[in-house]
Amino acid sequence: MNNQTHSLRKYRILEDKNILKSLVLMALPLFLSNILKSLHDIVDSYFLARMDAGEAVVASTLAAVNIHWPIYNIFMALGIGLGIAGVGIMSQYLGSGKDELARSYGGKLVTYAAIMGLLVNVLLFFGAPIISTMMGATGDTYDFSVTYFRYRSMEFTFVYIFLAYQAIRQASGDTLSPVLLSVTAIIINMFLTWYFIGYLDMGIAGAGLSTLVSQVVIVPFAIYNLFFTKKHTRLSQSDLGVDIPILKEISRFAMPSAAAHAFSALGFAVIQSMILSYGDVVSSGFATGNRISSLLLNPVMAIGAVVTAFIGQNIGNNNKERAIKSYKIARNLSFSIM
């Protein structure tokens, strides 16, 4: 059964004449995963808006969460870039049958993700007061913002590791396994957010803590799957570590994508800081609208992630014509959705 599943993914990427159908089938789980990830902050806002507190306090907590959103995306850009680089490089090696080399890159990707996540964690934790001030937060909004930033900063190491895991699985065409863990995380997040805010009355600290816990809980399962799976690409301890040439190659692929995501998020951060001067209520409304509009991009993002594996594996398999055809079909599908 496991070999059949692996062979089916290979067939869809390298041989299936109906590329459109294969793209859609493989993008659907990733689309669901992206939706679930987008729900983390929305879940926080939903329960915070229903706190048994004064209107001013609720508005300040929501404004603090909204300030966090674009800044979080700026720091997430590096993790996203690493993931895209991992899919692009590993898929080529898997397509050309160089599985051992692909595993080596996968192990280095996990190592770099953990290191970079830890650095971002420290930077955001200690930089929270400065960032909150730069975003225009004052009074209760400032205090809530610093608290929320610091709780959420501690999840970056785990989120980056999960992004590396997701990239390794996507490179081989497995878009379902990461989704199952994401579903688990969002269910845990929803329950804990309700419990911490609605029952323990922890306010914005409860919102940050619940999201942190939900992200941390799934990582051991992702790591176990990476090293002990019998269905997919399996890493070994020797694959981990720091390799400068591999780091340079991963960075060469990761930086353009990371920069694009970071500058896009920076634009939203600048606008959000300007909107905050009109008050917490206006800021909350603007940020909520942005989140809803960002959800509309999720189908295109899912298609983009899947077609990366298609292109990489087909190039590795010396089938450039199919790689180009896959790109064109994905491009046209994305345009039709938008």
C-alpha positions in Angstrom: 0.0 0.0 0.0 2.8 2.4 0.9 4.7 1.6 -2.3 1.5 2.1 -4.3 0.9 5.6 -2.7 4.5 6.6 -3.5 4.2 5.2 -7.1 1.0 7.1 -7.6 2.6 10.4 -6.5 5.5 9.7 -8.9 3.1 8.9 -11.7 1.1 12.1 -11.2 4.2 14.3 -11.2 6.3 12.6 -13.9 3.8 10.7 -16.2 0.1 11.6 -15.9 -1.0 13.2 -19.1 -3.7 15.1 -17.3 -1.4 17.5 -15.5 -4.2 19.8 -14.5 -6.0 17.1 -12.6 -2.8 16.0 -10.9 -2.0 19.6 -9.9 -5.4 20.2 -8.4 -5.5 16.9 -6.5 -2.1 17.5 -5.0 -2.8 21.2 -4.3 -6.1 20.6 -2.4 -4.5 19.3 0.8 -2.0 22.2 0.8 -4.8 24.7 0.2 -6.5 23.3 3.3 -3.3 23.6 5.2 -2.8 27.2 4.2 -6.4 28.0 5.2 -5.8 26.4 8.6 -2.6 28.3 9.2 -4.4 31.6 8.4 -7.0 30.7 11.0 -4.6 30.8 13.9 -4.7 34.6 14.3 -8.4 34.7 13.4 -9.2 32.2 16.2 -7.3 34.5 18.6 -9.3 37.6 17.4 -12.6 35.7 17.6 -12.3 34.7 21.3 -10.6 38.0 22.3 -13.5 40.0 20.8 -15.9 38.0 23.1 -13.9 38.6 26.4 -15.9 39.7 29.4 -14.0 43.0 29.6 -14.6 46.6 28.8 -15.0 47.8 25.2 -11.7 49.8 25.4 -9.8 46.7 26.7 -11.2 44.5 23.9 -10.4 47.1 21.3 -6.8 47.3 22.6 -6.3 43.6 22.6 -7.6 43.2 19.1 -5.4 46.1 17.9 -2.4 44.4 19.5 -3.1 41.2 17.6 -3.5 43.1 14.4 -0.2 44.9 14.9 1.4 41.5 15.3 0.1 40.1 12.0 2.2 41.9 9.4 5.3 41.8 11.6 4.8 38.0 12.1 4.6 37.7 8.3 7.9 39.6 7.8 9.7 37.1 10.1 7.9 34.2 8.5 9.3 35.2 5.1 12.6 33.5 5.8 11.0 30.3 6.8 8.8 30.3 3.7 11.9 31.0 1.6 13.8 28.1 3.1 10.7 25.9 2.4 10.5 26.9 -1.2 14.2 26.4 -1.7 14.0 22.9 -0.1 11.1 21.9 -2.4 12.9 23.2 -5.5 16.3 21.6 -4.8 15.1 18.3 -3.3 12.5 17.6 -6.0 15.2 17.8 -8.7 17.4 15.2 -6.9 14.4 13.0 -6.2 13.4 13.3 -9.9 16.8 12.2 -11.0 17.0 9.3 -8.6 19.6 10.9 -6.3 17.6 10.1 -3.2 20.7 10.0 -0.9 21.7 13.5 -1.9 18.1 14.7 -1.5 18.0 13.3 2.1 21.3 15.1 2.8 19.8 18.4 1.7 16.7 17.7 3.7 18.7 17.1 6.9 20.6 20.4 6.4 17.3 22.2 5.7 16.0 21.0 9.1 19.2 22.1 10.8 19.2 25.6 9.2 15.5 26.0 9.9 16.0 25.3 13.6 18.9 27.7 13.9 17.2 30.5 12.0 14.0 30.0 13.9 15.9 30.3 17.2 17.6 33.5 16.0 14.2 35.0 15.0 12.8 33.9 18.4 15.5 35.8 20.3 15.3 38.9 18.1 11.5 39.2 18.2 11.3 38.5 22.0 13.8 41.2 22.9 12.7 43.5 20.1 9.0 43.4 21.0 9.0 46.8 22.9 10.8 48.6 20.0 8.6 47.0 17.3 5.4 47.9 19.2 6.5 51.5 19.6 7.5 51.7 15.9 4.0 50.4 15.0 2.5 53.3 16.9 1.1 51.3 19.9 0.5 53.3 23.1 -1.1 52.6 26.5 -2.9 49.3 26.9 -2.3 48.5 23.2 1.4 48.8 23.7 1.4 46.5 26.8 -0.8 43.9 25.1 1.3 44.1 22.0 4.5 43.4 23.8 3.0 40.5 25.7 1.5 38.9 22.5 4.7 39.4 20.5 6.8 37.7 23.2 4.5 34.6 23.4 4.3 34.3 19.7 8.0 34.8 19.2 8.7 31.5 21.0 6.9 29.5 18.4 9.3 30.4 15.5 11.8 27.6 16.1 9.0 25.1 15.9 7.2 26.7 13.0 10.4 26.9 11.0 11.1 23.2 11.6 7.6 22.4 10.5 8.1 24.4 7.4 11.2 22.4 6.6 9.3 19.2 7.3 6.5 20.4 5.0 9.0 21.2 2.2 10.6 17.8 2.4 7.3 16.1 2.1 6.1 18.4 -0.8 9.3 17.7 -2.7 8.3 14.0 -2.9 4.7 14.9 -3.8 3.2 14.2 -0.3 1.0 17.2 0.5 -1.3 15.3 2.8 0.9 14.5 5.8 1.6 18.1 6.8 -2.1 18.9 6.5 -3.0 16.2 9.1 -0.7 17.8 11.6 -2.0 21.3 10.7 -5.5 20.1 11.4 -4.4 18.8 14.7 -2.7 22.1 15.6 -5.8 24.2 14.7 -8.1 22.0 16.8 -5.8 22.2 19.8 -5.5 26.0 19.2 -9.2 26.5 19.2 -9.8 24.4 22.3 -6.9 26.1 24.3 -7.9 29.6 23.2 -11.4 29.1 24.4 -10.1 27.5 27.7 -7.4 30.1 28.4 -9.5 33.2 27.5 -13.1 32.1 28.2 -12.5 29.9 31.3 -9.2 31.0 32.8 -9.6 34.7 31.8 -6.0 35.0 30.7 -6.8 37.6 28.0 -4.2 38.2 25.3 -1.6 36.1 27.2 -3.9 33.1 26.8 -4.3 33.8 23.1 -0.5 33.8 22.6 0.1 30.8 24.8 -2.6 28.7 23.1 -1.1 29.3 19.7 2.4 28.6 21.0 1.3 25.3 22.5 -0.6 24.2 19.4 2.5 24.8 17.2 4.9 23.1 19.7 2.8 19.9 20.1 2.9 18.9 16.4 6.6 19.2 15.9 7.7 16.0 17.7 5.3 14.1 15.4 6.8 15.8 12.3 10.3 15.0 13.5 9.3 11.3 14.1 7.8 11.2 10.7 11.0 12.5 9.1 13.2 9.9 10.7 11.1 6.8 11.1 8.6 6.9 8.2 8.3 3.9 6.0 6.2 5.7 3.3 8.2 8.8 2.4 11.8 10.2 2.2 13.4 9.2 5.5 16.2 11.2 7.1 19.0 9.8 9.3 21.0 11.5 12.0 24.0 11.8 9.7 22.0 14.0 7.4 21.8 16.7 10.0 24.5 19.3 10.5 25.9 22.4 9.0 27.4 22.3 5.5 28.5 25.7 4.1 28.2 24.8 0.3 24.7 23.4 0.9 23.8 26.5 3.0 24.9 28.8 0.2 22.9 26.8 -2.4 19.8 26.8 -0.2 20.2 30.5 0.5 20.6 31.3 -3.2 17.2 29.8 -3.8 15.6 31.0 -0.6 16.6 34.7 -0.5 14.6 36.0 -3.5 11.4 34.4 -2.3 12.0 35.4 1.3 12.7 39.0 0.2 9.5 39.1 -1.9 7.4 37.9 1.1 9.1 40.2 3.5 8.7 43.4 1.5 5.0 42.6 0.9 4.5 42.1 4.6 6.5 45.3 5.3 4.1 47.2 3.2 1.2 46.0 5.2 3.1 46.8 8.4 3.6 50.4 7.3 0.0 50.8 6.4 -1.1 49.2 9.7 1.0 51.6 11.7 -0.5 54.5 9.9 -4.1 53.2 10.4 -3.4 52.7 14.1 -3.3 56.5 14.5 -7.0 56.6 13.8 -7.8 54.4 16.8 -7.9 50.8 17.8 -11.4 50.2 16.3 -10.4 51.4 12.8 -7.1 49.5 13.0 -9.0 46.3 13.9 -11.4 46.7 11.1 -8.6 47.3 8.5 -6.6 44.3 9.7 -9.6 42.0 9.6 -10.3 43.0 6.0 -6.7 42.3 5.1 -6.9 38.8 6.6 -10.0 38.0 4.7 -8.5 39.2 1.5 -5.3 37.2 2.1 -7.4 34.1 2.4 -8.3 34.5 -1.3 -4.6 34.0 -2.2 -4.4 30.6 -0.6 -5.5 28.6 -3.7 -2.8 30.3 -5.8 -0.2 29.8 -3.1 -1.1 26.1 -2.9 -0.8 25.7 -6.7 2.6 27.5 -6.6 4.0 25.2 -4.0 2.8 22.0 -5.9 4.1 23.2 -9.3 7.5 23.7 -7.7 7.7 20.0 -7.0 6.4 19.2 -10.5 9.0 21.4 -12.2 11.9 20.3 -10.0 11.2 16.5 -10.4 10.7 16.8 -14.1 13.8 18.8 -14.6 15.7 16.2 -12.5 14.1 13.5 -14.7 15.4 15.3 -17.9 11.8 16.1 -19.0 12.0 19.8 -19.4 9.1 19.9 -21.8 6.8 18.5 -19.1 8.2 20.9 -16.6 7.4 23.9 -18.9 4.0 22.5 -19.6 3.3 22.1 -15.9 4.3 25.7 -15.3 2.0 27.0 -18.0 -1.0 25.0 -16.8 -0.4 26.2 -13.2 0.0 29.8 -14.4 -3.2 29.7 -16.3 -5.1 28.0 -13.5 -3.8 30.7 -11.0 -4.9 33.5 -13.4 -8.4 32.0 -13.8 -8.8 31.7 -10.0 -7.7 35.4 -9.4 
